[in-house]
Amino acid sequence: MKKIIALSTLLALGALGMACGGSESNTANVNKSVANALNSAANAANSAANAAQSAANQAQTAANQVANTVSNAASANSNAAKANIAATNANSAANHNANK
């Protein structure tokens, strides 16, 4: 991302230098070159921002998947504990009835 911004800045400065360096350049061409250079820099910044947003979205998706996995594991563990308690209660009732 830093390389894209640096290269775009270099491109913008090169275009500005070419626009201002020639003796036959007129003001309209200079203004167009400066505008084009600034547009290139803005496009590079937008591209970098889009790449950062994409990375953030991927991180959010991964975090959601981890949260869902942990939640599902907790639910499974809770259900296993409930089943274990029910089995223990059933065994206690059977033993109580057998000892009468």
N, C-alpha and C positions, 0 to 999 in steps of 0.2 A: 504494500500500500504506500509506503514511504517512497519507493522507487517510482511509482506512478505519478505521485505529486511532484517529485523532484524532476522527472522527465518532462512533465507538463509545464512546470515553471521554466525549465530550460528552453522549451519550445516557445513559450510566450516571450521570453526575453530575446530569443533569436529573431522572432518575427518583429518585435519592437526595434531591434537593432537594424534589421534589414529595411524596415520602413523609414527609420530616421537616418540611415547611413547614406543613402543615395542622394546625389545633388539634384536629380531630376524629380524626386518625390514631391508630390504636392500634399497639401493638408488633408484632402479627402482620402487619399491612399493611406496616409499615416493613420488617420482615424479608423479606417477599415481594418488595418493591420492590428492596431491596438485592440479594437473590439473583438477581432477574431482570436487574438492571443488570450484575452480575458475570458472569452467563451470557452476556449480550450481548457483553461485552468479551472473554470467553473464545472465543466463536464467531468474533468478528472476528479474534482472534489466530490461531485455527486456520485461518481462511480465508486470512490472509496467509501462514501457513506452507505451506499447500497450494499457493498461487500460486508461492511461492519454490521449492518442490520441483518443480513443473511446469516452471518455467524451467530449473532445474538438469538435469532430465531431457532437455529439448530441447537444452541445450548439450552434454550427454553424447552424445546421438544425433548431433549435428552433428560432434562430435569423432571419433566412431567412423567416420562416413562419410568424413571427411578422411583418417583413418588407413588405411581400406580403399582409398581412391583412390590414396594415395601408395604403398601396398604393391603394388597392381596395376600401377601405373606402373613401379615398380622391377622387378617380375617381367617386364614386357614389355621393359624395357630390357635386362635380363639375357638374355632369350631372343634379342633382336636381336643382342646381342654374341656369343652362342654361335653363332648362324647366320652371323655375319660371320667368325668364326674358322674355322668349317667350310668356308665358301666360300674363304677364303684358303688353307686346307690343300689343298682340292681343286685350286685354281689352281696351287699350288706343285707338287703331284704331277703335274699335267698338263704343266707346264713342264719338270719333271725328266725325265719320260718322253719328251717331245718333243726334249729336248737329248741324248738317248743316241745 
